[in-house]
């Protein structure tokens, strides 16, 4: 939640630590609007669409509402969102206003579990590991950890 503190200035491109960059990020440079991942499992086809917070572009002007929501009563907020974590808290604020990375940069942001069963797709630039395996457990696949 610290990303949403109102005293932090500027816009942020945020990536979880288990996000792997596998190609150039040139196309990401032009993104200057609230953009969040569509949850890879709740893609709107089988289940109600959801958000995933492992890759977000967060303009300063749009970060305050989740912060205010959380800081009113942090303990209650954590209890209410225990099952869904920060994504559960962010969804009511951003589900209707945020662009989705999968729409803005089709094929460039993928899930290891959902999209890489037969290898990394050729246009992939970012792979979200979200859970296990961890990046270092498949490092030889990426040729990143020599």
N, CA, C and O atoms as a DFTB+ gen file, in Angstrom:
584 C
 N C O
     1  1       0.815      -1.200       0.000
     2  2       0.000       0.000       0.000
     3  2       0.857       1.263       0.000
     4  3       0.365       2.350      -0.302
     5  1       2.131       1.120       0.337
     6  2       3.013       2.287       0.389
     7  2       3.101       3.002      -0.962
     8  3       3.360       4.205      -0.994
     9  1       2.892       2.301      -2.067
    10  2       2.906       2.930      -3.393
    11  2       1.870       4.042      -3.524
    12  3       2.017       4.950      -4.342
    13  1       0.836       3.961      -2.719
    14  2      -0.300       4.869      -2.846
    15  2      -0.224       6.067      -1.904
    16  3      -1.122       6.908      -1.900
    17  1       0.843       6.152      -1.103
    18  2       0.989       7.272      -0.172
    19  2       0.941       8.602      -0.917
    20  3       1.619       8.766      -1.932
    21  1       0.156       9.540      -0.431
    22  2       0.023      10.823      -1.131
    23  2       1.287      11.682      -1.118
    24  3       1.411      12.589      -1.940
    25  1       2.224      11.422      -0.211
    26  2       3.442      12.236      -0.187
    27  2       4.483      11.759      -1.201
    28  3       5.495      12.433      -1.396
    29  1       4.261      10.626      -1.845
    30  2       5.166      10.165      -2.906
    31  2       4.779      10.856      -4.205
    32  3       3.631      10.780      -4.642
    33  1       5.725      11.517      -4.803
    34  2       5.448      12.323      -6.005
    35  2       5.814      11.568      -7.272
    36  3       6.717      10.732      -7.284
    37  1       5.100      11.881      -8.321
    38  2       5.397      11.321      -9.636
    39  2       4.549      10.112      -9.965
    40  3       3.853       9.561      -9.112
    41  1       4.623       9.717     -11.209
    42  2       3.922       8.535     -11.698
    43  2       4.861       7.340     -11.570
    44  3       6.080       7.490     -11.648
    45  1       4.282       6.136     -11.371
    46  2       5.095       4.934     -11.165
    47  2       4.739       3.844     -12.154
    48  3       3.567       3.625     -12.461
    49  1       5.762       3.161     -12.650
    50  2       5.580       1.868     -13.291
    51  2       6.055       0.867     -12.263
    52  3       7.243       0.804     -11.947
    53  1       5.129       0.085     -11.743
    54  2       5.420      -0.854     -10.667
    55  2       5.391      -2.281     -11.194
    56  3       4.500      -2.657     -11.955
    57  1       6.389      -3.078     -10.775
    58  2       6.424      -4.509     -11.078
    59  2       6.751      -5.257      -9.799
    60  3       7.631      -4.849      -9.040
    61  1       6.038      -6.356      -9.559
    62  2       6.372      -7.229      -8.437
    63  2       7.777      -7.784      -8.627
    64  3       8.297      -7.820      -9.742
    65  1       8.379      -8.212      -7.536
    66  2       9.725      -8.784      -7.606
    67  2       9.776     -10.076      -8.407
    68  3      10.828     -10.424      -8.944
    69  1       8.666     -10.790      -8.498
    70  2       8.672     -12.043      -9.261
    71  2       8.231     -11.840     -10.711
    72  3       7.751     -12.769     -11.359
    73  1       8.398     -10.629     -11.203
    74  2       8.128     -10.306     -12.600
    75  2       9.456     -10.375     -13.353
    76  3      10.464      -9.837     -12.894
    77  1       9.452     -11.034     -14.499
    78  2      10.679     -11.232     -15.261
    79  2      10.594     -10.454     -16.570
    80  3       9.642     -10.610     -17.335
    81  1      11.579      -9.632     -16.815
    82  2      11.652      -8.873     -18.072
    83  2      12.439      -9.722     -19.061
    84  3      13.582     -10.095     -18.798
    85  1      11.822     -10.026     -20.202
    86  2      12.457     -10.904     -21.188
    87  2      12.634     -10.237     -22.553
    88  3      13.016     -10.896     -23.520
    89  1      12.362      -8.949     -22.632
    90  2      12.518      -8.245     -23.898
    91  2      12.537      -6.755     -23.665
    92  3      12.387      -6.298     -22.532
    93  1      12.723      -5.985     -24.734
    94  2      12.779      -4.525     -24.597
    95  2      11.451      -3.951     -24.113
    96  3      10.381      -4.449     -24.462
    97  1      11.536      -2.911     -23.314
    98  2      10.340      -2.282     -22.741
    99  2      10.011      -0.952     -23.421
   100  3       9.328      -0.112     -22.835
   101  1      10.484      -0.758     -24.634
   102  2      10.268       0.499     -25.349
   103  2       8.794       0.887     -25.409
   104  3       8.459       2.054     -25.208
   105  1       7.919      -0.058     -25.679
   106  2       6.494       0.243     -25.804
   107  2       5.862       0.671     -24.484
   108  3       4.825       1.334     -24.481
   109  1       6.466       0.305     -23.381
   110  2       5.935       0.664     -22.072
   111  2       6.147       2.146     -21.774
   112  3       5.409       2.745     -20.993
   113  1       7.162       2.725     -22.406
   114  2       7.495       4.131     -22.168
   115  2       6.348       5.084     -22.467
   116  3       6.183       6.088     -21.775
   117  1       5.570       4.788     -23.470
   118  2       4.493       5.684     -23.873
   119  2       3.223       5.562     -23.055
   120  3       2.270       6.309     -23.274
   121  1       3.200       4.635     -22.123
   122  2       2.001       4.442     -21.305
   123  2       2.012       5.495     -20.199
   124  3       2.926       5.529     -19.375
   125  1       1.004       6.344     -20.187
   126  2       0.952       7.395     -19.168
   127  2      -0.435       7.500     -18.546
   128  3      -0.808       8.542     -18.007
   129  1      -1.187       6.418     -18.627
   130  2      -2.537       6.364     -18.094
   131  2      -2.626       5.176     -17.142
   132  3      -1.898       4.196     -17.301
   133  1      -3.504       5.259     -16.164
   134  2      -3.708       4.164     -15.225
   135  2      -3.886       2.856     -15.988
   136  3      -4.842       2.696     -16.746
   137  1      -2.956       1.918     -15.783
   138  2      -2.983       0.650     -16.496
   139  2      -2.593      -0.459     -15.524
   140  3      -1.557      -0.389     -14.863
   141  1      -3.440      -1.480     -15.448
   142  2      -3.257      -2.585     -14.503
   143  2      -3.538      -3.883     -15.259
   144  3      -4.238      -3.879     -16.271
   145  1      -2.997      -4.972     -14.770
   146  2      -3.234      -6.269     -15.389
   147  2      -4.657      -6.750     -15.176
   148  3      -5.241      -6.558     -14.109
   149  1      -5.195      -7.366     -16.187
   150  2      -6.406      -8.155     -16.017
   151  2      -5.948      -9.449     -15.354
   152  3      -4.977     -10.058     -15.801
   153  1      -6.618      -9.869     -14.318
   154  2      -6.257     -11.110     -13.645
   155  2      -6.252     -12.241     -14.671
   156  3      -7.221     -12.421     -15.409
   157  1      -5.173     -12.993     -14.713
   158  2      -5.019     -14.036     -15.716
   159  2      -6.028     -15.169     -15.549
   160  3      -6.352     -15.855     -16.518
   161  1      -6.522     -15.368     -14.339
   162  2      -7.496     -16.431     -14.108
   163  2      -8.936     -15.927     -14.157
   164  3      -9.850     -16.660     -14.534
   165  1      -9.121     -14.680     -13.777
   166  2     -10.465     -14.082     -13.836
   167  2     -10.486     -13.144     -15.032
   168  3     -10.421     -11.923     -14.887
   169  1     -10.575     -13.731     -16.199
   170  2     -10.408     -12.965     -17.435
   171  2     -11.711     -12.437     -18.017
   172  3     -11.717     -11.899     -19.124
   173  1     -12.802     -12.581     -17.296
   174  2     -14.077     -12.065     -17.783
   175  2     -14.851     -13.076     -18.605
   176  3     -16.029     -12.861     -18.893
   177  1     -14.219     -14.171     -18.987
   178  2     -14.907     -15.186     -19.785
   179  2     -15.612     -16.185     -18.880
   180  3     -16.805     -16.449     -19.034
   181  1     -14.862     -16.734     -17.940
   182  2     -15.434     -17.755     -17.058
   183  2     -15.899     -17.164     -15.734
   184  3     -16.894     -17.606     -15.159
   185  1     -15.183     -16.178     -15.268
   186  2     -15.474     -15.563     -13.979
   187  2     -15.543     -14.055     -14.148
   188  3     -15.079     -13.509     -15.149
   189  1     -16.120     -13.396     -13.174
   190  2     -16.144     -11.937     -13.191
   191  2     -14.717     -11.407     -13.329
   192  3     -13.806     -11.871     -12.643
   193  1     -14.533     -10.441     -14.212
   194  2     -13.197      -9.893     -14.437
   195  2     -12.611      -9.338     -13.146
   196  3     -13.315      -8.751     -12.325
   197  1     -11.322      -9.535     -12.987
   198  2     -10.619      -9.004     -11.835
   199  2      -9.306      -8.376     -12.253
   200  3      -8.907      -8.456     -13.415
   201  1      -8.644      -7.757     -11.306
   202  2      -7.360      -7.122     -11.554
   203  2      -6.257      -7.895     -10.848
   204  3      -6.490      -8.581      -9.853
   205  1      -5.060      -7.768     -11.385
   206  2      -3.883      -8.344     -10.756
   207  2      -2.866      -7.226     -10.619
   208  3      -2.613      -6.491     -11.574
   209  1      -2.290      -7.096      -9.455
   210  2      -1.453      -5.932      -9.152
   211  2       0.031      -6.137      -9.407
   212  3       0.834      -5.318      -8.960
   213  1       0.425      -7.185     -10.099
   214  2       1.861      -7.423     -10.271
   215  2       2.522      -6.528     -11.314
   216  3       3.750      -6.495     -11.396
   217  1       1.743      -5.802     -12.112
   218  2       2.285      -4.817     -13.050
   219  2       1.264      -3.691     -13.160
   220  3       0.134      -3.908     -13.598
   221  1       1.672      -2.479     -12.757
   222  2       0.742      -1.353     -12.764
   223  2       1.464      -0.077     -13.174
   224  3       2.597       0.162     -12.756
   225  1       0.814       0.738     -13.986
   226  2       1.251       2.119     -14.171
   227  2       0.279       2.955     -13.355
   228  3      -0.924       2.964     -13.614
   229  1       0.816       3.654     -12.367
   230  2      -0.001       4.394     -11.406
   231  2       0.303       5.884     -11.483
   232  3       1.309       6.335     -10.934
   233  1      -0.549       6.658     -12.156
   234  2      -0.353       8.111     -12.148
   235  2      -0.575       8.667     -10.741
   236  3      -1.457       8.213     -10.012
   237  1       0.225       9.640     -10.382
   238  2       0.093      10.263      -9.061
   239  2      -1.344      10.713      -8.810
   240  3      -1.857      10.571      -7.700
   241  1      -1.987      11.251      -9.832
   242  2      -3.329      11.810      -9.674
   243  2      -4.398      10.771      -9.360
   244  3      -5.513      11.136      -8.988
   245  1      -4.087       9.486      -9.501
   246  2      -5.103       8.458      -9.286
   247  2      -4.750       7.478      -8.172
   248  3      -5.397       6.439      -8.041
   249  1      -3.755       7.786      -7.384
   250  2      -3.337       6.870      -6.319
   251  2      -4.015       7.127      -4.982
   252  3      -3.992       6.251      -4.117
   253  1      -4.601       8.264      -4.785
   254  2      -5.111       8.649      -3.462
   255  2      -6.301       7.796      -2.970
   256  3      -6.305       7.414      -1.800
   257  1      -7.304       7.481      -3.801
   258  2      -8.476       6.755      -3.275
   259  2      -8.164       5.432      -2.571
   260  3      -8.709       5.200      -1.492
   261  1      -7.317       4.549      -3.119
   262  2      -7.019       3.320      -2.358
   263  2      -6.313       3.613      -1.033
   264  3      -6.542       2.927      -0.036
   265  1      -5.455       4.633      -1.028
   266  2      -4.762       4.998       0.210
   267  2      -5.761       5.446       1.267
   268  3      -5.703       5.002       2.414
   269  1      -6.671       6.320       0.881
   270  2      -7.671       6.803       1.830
   271  2      -8.537       5.659       2.341
   272  3      -8.844       5.591       3.531
   273  1      -8.927       4.771       1.451
   274  2      -9.740       3.609       1.818
   275  2      -9.002       2.756       2.853
   276  3      -9.590       2.345       3.854
   277  1      -7.738       2.496       2.616
   278  2      -6.943       1.643       3.495
   279  2      -6.667       2.306       4.838
   280  3      -6.793       1.659       5.877
   281  1      -6.296       3.576       4.839
   282  2      -5.836       4.224       6.065
   283  2      -6.948       4.622       7.028
   284  3      -6.669       4.958       8.179
   285  1      -8.189       4.591       6.587
   286  2      -9.296       4.861       7.521
   287  2      -9.239       3.874       8.677
   288  3      -9.412       4.250       9.837
   289  1      -8.994       2.606       8.353
   290  2      -8.898       1.564       9.373
   291  2      -8.084       0.413       8.785
   292  3      -8.659      -0.540       8.259
   293  1      -6.744       0.486       8.866
   294  2      -5.903      -0.541       8.245
   295  2      -6.210      -1.965       8.704
   296  3      -6.227      -2.885       7.886
   297  1      -6.451      -2.156       9.990
   298  2      -6.721      -3.504      10.494
   299  2      -8.000      -4.067       9.874
   300  3      -8.038      -5.225       9.456
   301  1      -9.033      -3.249       9.819
   302  2     -10.283      -3.690       9.207
   303  2     -10.090      -3.954       7.721
   304  3     -10.593      -4.945       7.192
   305  1      -9.375      -3.085       7.060
   306  2      -9.121      -3.250       5.633
   307  2      -8.387      -4.559       5.361
   308  3      -8.741      -5.293       4.439
   309  1      -7.366      -4.849       6.163
   310  2      -6.621      -6.099       5.984
   311  2      -7.504      -7.308       6.259
   312  3      -7.391      -8.325       5.573
   313  1      -8.379      -7.210       7.253
   314  2      -9.286      -8.323       7.542
   315  2     -10.289      -8.530       6.403
   316  3     -10.567      -9.664       6.012
   317  1     -10.825      -7.435       5.880
   318  2     -11.818      -7.535       4.804
   319  2     -11.223      -8.080       3.514
   320  3     -11.909      -8.761       2.752
   321  1      -9.956      -7.786       3.266
   322  2      -9.325      -8.166       2.004
   323  2      -8.313      -9.295       2.169
   324  3      -7.483      -9.522       1.288
   325  1      -8.380      -9.997       3.286
   326  2      -7.421     -11.061       3.577
   327  2      -7.356     -12.095       2.452
   328  3      -6.264     -12.505       2.058
   329  1      -8.472     -12.510       1.946
   330  2      -8.495     -13.538       0.903
   331  2      -8.014     -13.057      -0.448
   332  3      -7.465     -13.844      -1.220
   333  1      -8.207     -11.775      -0.756
   334  2      -7.847     -11.265      -2.071
   335  2      -6.682     -10.306      -2.069
   336  3      -6.226      -9.878      -3.129
   337  1      -6.190      -9.960      -0.884
   338  2      -5.031      -9.088      -0.768
   339  2      -5.251      -7.704      -1.355
   340  3      -6.374      -7.204      -1.414
   341  1      -4.155      -7.101      -1.787
   342  2      -4.222      -5.733      -2.297
   343  2      -5.102      -5.642      -3.540
   344  3      -5.732      -4.613      -3.785
   345  1      -5.144      -6.711      -4.318
   346  2      -5.986      -6.697      -5.519
   347  2      -7.453      -6.493      -5.156
   348  3      -8.175      -5.765      -5.837
   349  1      -7.877      -7.129      -4.098
   350  2      -9.254      -7.000      -3.639
   351  2      -9.562      -5.559      -3.226
   352  3     -10.660      -5.056      -3.469
   353  1      -8.596      -4.910      -2.608
   354  2      -8.790      -3.515      -2.212
   355  2      -8.764      -2.585      -3.424
   356  3      -9.505      -1.602      -3.463
   357  1      -7.917      -2.884      -4.418
   358  2      -7.780      -2.011      -5.585
   359  2      -8.949      -2.127      -6.567
   360  3      -9.309      -1.144      -7.214
   361  1      -9.531      -3.299      -6.681
   362  2     -10.565      -3.515      -7.696
   363  2     -11.717      -2.519      -7.644
   364  3     -12.076      -1.979      -8.691
   365  1     -12.320      -2.243      -6.484
   366  2     -13.430      -1.282      -6.492
   367  2     -13.025       0.108      -6.992
   368  3     -13.853       0.842      -7.532
   369  1     -11.766       0.461      -6.812
   370  2     -11.298       1.782      -7.229
   371  2     -10.953       1.837      -8.707
   372  3     -11.108       2.882      -9.339
   373  1     -10.486       0.724      -9.270
   374  2      -9.909       0.770     -10.608
   375  2     -10.556      -0.144     -11.653
   376  3     -10.217      -0.050     -12.833
   377  1     -11.463      -1.011     -11.258
   378  2     -11.992      -2.002     -12.202
   379  2     -12.634      -1.352     -13.433
   380  3     -12.567      -1.904     -14.531
   381  1     -13.253      -0.188     -13.252
   382  2     -13.935       0.470     -14.369
   383  2     -13.120       1.600     -14.999
   384  3     -13.497       2.124     -16.047
   385  1     -12.007       1.977     -14.369
   386  2     -11.271       3.132     -14.884
   387  2      -9.894       2.798     -15.467
   388  3      -9.364       3.563     -16.273
   389  1      -9.320       1.676     -15.069
   390  2      -7.966       1.348     -15.522
   391  2      -7.981       0.636     -16.868
   392  3      -8.838      -0.206     -17.136
   393  1      -7.014       0.993     -17.707
   394  2      -6.758       0.194     -18.903
   395  2      -6.126      -1.113     -18.448
   396  3      -5.647      -1.220     -17.319
   397  1      -6.127      -2.107     -19.334
   398  2      -5.509      -3.402     -19.036
   399  2      -4.269      -3.570     -19.922
   400  3      -4.309      -3.305     -21.123
   401  1      -3.180      -4.010     -19.309
   402  2      -1.950      -4.225     -20.064
   403  2      -2.180      -5.150     -21.250
   404  3      -1.618      -4.944     -22.326
   405  1      -3.011      -6.172     -21.048
   406  2      -3.244      -7.140     -22.115
   407  2      -3.915      -6.504     -23.331
   408  3      -3.778      -7.010     -24.445
   409  1      -4.640      -5.399     -23.130
   410  2      -5.289      -4.698     -24.241
   411  2      -4.376      -3.617     -24.825
   412  3      -4.358      -3.402     -26.037
   413  1      -3.624      -2.943     -23.961
   414  2      -2.772      -1.840     -24.378
   415  2      -1.556      -2.352     -25.159
   416  3      -1.169      -1.767     -26.170
   417  1      -0.962      -3.443     -24.680
   418  2       0.216      -4.042     -25.320
   419  2      -0.035      -5.543     -25.521
   420  3       0.570      -6.368     -24.836
   421  1      -0.915      -5.895     -26.446
   422  2      -1.294      -7.310     -26.624
   423  2      -0.081      -8.220     -26.822
   424  3       0.801      -7.950     -27.637
   425  1      -0.070      -9.300     -26.053
   426  2       0.966     -10.310     -26.174
   427  2       2.283      -9.981     -25.508
   428  3       3.169     -10.834     -25.454
   429  1       2.441      -8.760     -24.996
   430  2       3.721      -8.379     -24.400
   431  2       3.806      -8.676     -22.906
   432  3       4.902      -8.794     -22.358
   433  1       2.665      -8.797     -22.253
   434  2       2.641      -9.120     -20.826
   435  2       1.891     -10.439     -20.685
   436  3       0.710     -10.542     -21.016
   437  1       2.614     -11.453     -20.180
   438  2       2.028     -12.789     -20.113
   439  2       2.228     -13.393     -18.736
   440  3       3.026     -12.918     -17.928
   441  1       1.489     -14.438     -18.502
   442  2       1.589     -15.220     -17.272
   443  2       2.408     -16.475     -17.553
   444  3       2.191     -17.152     -18.558
   445  1       3.347     -16.782     -16.662
   446  2       4.117     -18.012     -16.808
   447  2       3.182     -19.217     -16.808
   448  3       3.305     -20.102     -17.654
   449  1       2.253     -19.251     -15.867
   450  2       1.374     -20.413     -15.700
   451  2       0.348     -20.532     -16.824
   452  3       0.021     -21.640     -17.250
   453  1      -0.152     -19.417     -17.299
   454  2      -1.242     -19.434     -18.281
   455  2      -0.733     -19.443     -19.718
   456  3      -1.319     -20.109     -20.571
   457  1       0.342     -18.719     -20.001
   458  2       0.752     -18.501     -21.390
   459  2       2.059     -19.159     -21.814
   460  3       2.400     -19.117     -22.996
   461  1       2.799     -19.763     -20.893
   462  2       4.145     -20.234     -21.249
   463  2       4.328     -21.742     -21.158
   464  3       5.459     -22.213     -21.038
   465  1       3.267     -22.494     -21.212
   466  2       3.376     -23.953     -21.119
   467  2       4.246     -24.541     -22.234
   468  3       4.905     -25.561     -22.035
   469  1       4.248     -23.907     -23.386
   470  2       5.020     -24.406     -24.536
   471  2       6.160     -23.459     -24.897
   472  3       6.631     -23.448     -26.035
   473  1       6.598     -22.670     -23.927
   474  2       7.669     -21.717     -24.155
   475  2       7.167     -20.294     -24.063
   476  3       5.963     -20.038     -24.040
   477  1       8.106     -19.379     -24.010
   478  2       7.762     -17.967     -23.911
   479  2       7.246     -17.500     -25.269
   480  3       7.931     -17.675     -26.277
   481  1       6.055     -16.910     -25.315
   482  2       5.533     -16.405     -26.591
   483  2       6.504     -15.394     -27.218
   484  3       7.160     -14.644     -26.495
   485  1       6.600     -15.368     -28.537
   486  2       7.615     -14.552     -29.206
   487  2       7.534     -13.054     -28.938
   488  3       8.565     -12.383     -28.954
   489  1       6.360     -12.513     -28.695
   490  2       6.226     -11.072     -28.459
   491  2       6.296     -10.692     -26.990
   492  3       6.210      -9.512     -26.652
   493  1       6.449     -11.676     -26.111
   494  2       6.459     -11.404     -24.669
   495  2       7.635     -10.515     -24.294
   496  3       8.758     -10.721     -24.754
   497  1       7.364      -9.533     -23.461
   498  2       8.395      -8.651     -22.919
   499  2       8.472      -8.784     -21.399
   500  3       9.526      -8.585     -20.796
   501  1       7.332      -9.124     -20.796
   502  2       7.243      -9.249     -19.339
   503  2       6.481     -10.530     -19.029
   504  3       5.414     -10.790     -19.586
   505  1       7.058     -11.333     -18.119
   506  2       6.379     -12.542     -17.665
   507  2       6.078     -12.387     -16.183
   508  3       6.976     -12.163     -15.372
   509  1       4.802     -12.509     -15.844
   510  2       4.375     -12.449     -14.447
   511  2       4.367     -13.871     -13.903
   512  3       3.671     -14.740     -14.428
   513  1       5.135     -14.100     -12.863
   514  2       5.243     -15.449     -12.308
   515  2       4.109     -15.737     -11.324
   516  3       3.695     -16.890     -11.201
   517  1       3.608     -14.756     -10.639
   518  2       2.513     -14.834      -9.655
   519  2       2.393     -16.202      -8.976
   520  3       1.559     -17.034      -9.333
   521  1       3.249     -16.390      -7.996
   522  2       3.225     -17.634      -7.219
   523  2       4.380     -18.532      -7.591
   524  3       5.480     -18.066      -7.886
   525  1       4.118     -19.830      -7.573
   526  2       5.170     -20.790      -7.887
   527  2       4.931     -21.374      -9.264
   528  3       3.783     -21.555      -9.668
   529  1       5.997     -21.672      -9.991
   530  2       7.392     -21.580      -9.582
   531  2       7.860     -20.133      -9.521
   532  3       7.264     -19.239     -10.121
   533  1       8.932     -19.932      -8.787
   534  2       9.576     -18.623      -8.684
   535  2      10.535     -18.457      -9.865
   536  3      10.972     -19.452     -10.445
   537  1      10.867     -17.223     -10.227
   538  2      11.754     -17.012     -11.381
   539  2      13.057     -17.802     -11.308
   540  3      13.500     -18.351     -12.317
   541  1      13.677     -17.867     -10.132
   542  2      14.956     -18.562     -10.020
   543  2      14.801     -20.075     -10.156
   544  3      15.790     -20.777     -10.367
   545  1      13.573     -20.586     -10.039
   546  2      13.354     -22.017     -10.208
   547  2      13.248     -22.414     -11.677
   548  3      13.343     -23.595     -12.010
   549  1      13.054     -21.439     -12.549
   550  2      12.991     -21.710     -13.983
   551  2      14.009     -20.852     -14.734
   552  3      13.899     -20.654     -15.944
   553  1      14.987     -20.353     -14.006
   554  2      15.987     -19.452     -14.573
   555  2      16.693     -20.013     -15.784
   556  3      16.983     -19.273     -16.724
   557  1      16.983     -21.321     -15.787
   558  2      17.665     -21.900     -16.930
   559  2      16.814     -21.789     -18.184
   560  3      17.354     -21.743     -19.290
   561  1      15.515     -21.746     -18.038
   562  2      14.620     -21.606     -19.179
   563  2      14.780     -20.236     -19.824
   564  3      14.720     -20.102     -21.046
   565  1      14.984     -19.227     -18.993
   566  2      15.127     -17.854     -19.501
   567  2      16.560     -17.547     -19.913
   568  3      16.806     -16.547     -20.588
   569  1      17.519     -18.398     -19.514
   570  2      18.937     -18.098     -19.730
   571  2      19.332     -16.788     -19.054
   572  3      20.148     -16.032     -19.581
   573  1      18.760     -16.529     -17.909
   574  2      19.031     -15.276     -17.214
   575  2      20.054     -15.427     -16.095
   576  3      20.775     -14.481     -15.777
   577  1      20.119     -16.602     -15.504
   578  2      20.915     -16.782     -14.298
   579  2      22.113     -17.677     -14.581
   580  3      22.158     -18.812     -14.108
   581  1      23.066     -17.195     -15.330
   582  2      24.243     -17.999     -15.675
   583  2      25.347     -17.793     -14.661
   584  3      26.418     -18.387     -14.785
